[in-house]
């Protein structure tokens, strides 16, 4: 079996050098990406056995945040390969979902040993994909099952009304929910009042400023 490896690295020269070495050892480097968005787009349609990821990648989401999101959504083992070795970064790596860490410059013998051991261990583990997690912009994710919002894996304290609003919006991510539909799902049998919706969402957006809730006067609200 040729294991499929994805390299996430914004330095193309380093990425190609890793790809060349791994190919000689029989691994299949199926893609090189340089940002979180590019990586997620690739993973949506491709099976990957292992990811080698730099921490300093392109875009607003760094490698550590990307690692945690990928693990929760796809359960793919990730090895960090980075030049960072300060105490703060090491602490973040320790608390992340990564399964390995190599500091640049590294020896390829160490990289290969890490890969072999991780893939050997992972081949005996069941794949678990969390189907109830909705990933949002700016480091947020929402758990439909628990009806909880998280920012960088830390729960955001919300009122029950705010939780109910987010549940219907996240369940229909990227799609507008009409004022009537939103009111019916949150306030149940109460008499329709658009000011209740506007007031609650105003307070929600004020409390969680980076949450991307969009309003359209004709279509209602949606979350991205």
Secondary structure, DSSP 8 states (H G I E B T S, - for coil): ---EEEEE-S-HHHHHHHHHHHHHTT-EEEEEE-BHHHHHHHHTT---SEEEE-SS-BSSS-HHHHHHHHHHHH--EEEEEES--SHHHHHHHHHSS-SEEEESS--HHHHHHHHHHHHHHHTTS-----TTEEE-STTEEEETTTTEEEETTEE----HHHHHHHHHHHHTTTS-B-HHHHHHHHHTTS---HHHHHHHHHHHHHHSTT--EEEETTTEEEE-
